[in-house]
């Protein structure tokens, strides 16, 4: 008879996150994942402690994701998703409806193209960059996508005469 032995650390890493959600009462993050060793779907409940309506969602998400008990299960869950779940919990604790909280979260997740990012502090700039990276990943065409075309050439119409910029009018001879 042969036995296959996996250490606990190895078993934890062999899971695939399927769904991640939040429970309001008592507060907890719920993770549904597939255990690849036992080939079963499992449910993990991670209680949220010391979180109030004044708490920082980003910090709470980082703490949960780096918690040694949950770290291996949350590897595949994006930090941004955990932040959103904590935002829903904070909205609930503030007495907001789900619709109000969702509207607020969508407002925070959109980027104004006219906004001057040079005027933001480091934390807000990192947040905006995270949103842009997420949007890029979502819209990126990969080789495996059915609509992927390798070499696309696009002709842009030039209805107006191009305006020249001051920085490119000098010739290279002046250097």
Secondary structure, DSSP 8 states (H G I E B T S, - for coil): -------HHHHHHSEEEEEEEEETTTTEEEEEEEETTTTEEEEEEEE--S--TT--HHHHHHHHHH-TTTTTTSTTS-HHHHHHHHHHHHHHHTT--HHHHHHHHHHHH---TTS-GGGS-HHHHHHHHHHHHHHHHHH---TTSTT--SS--------S-----GGGSS-GGG-
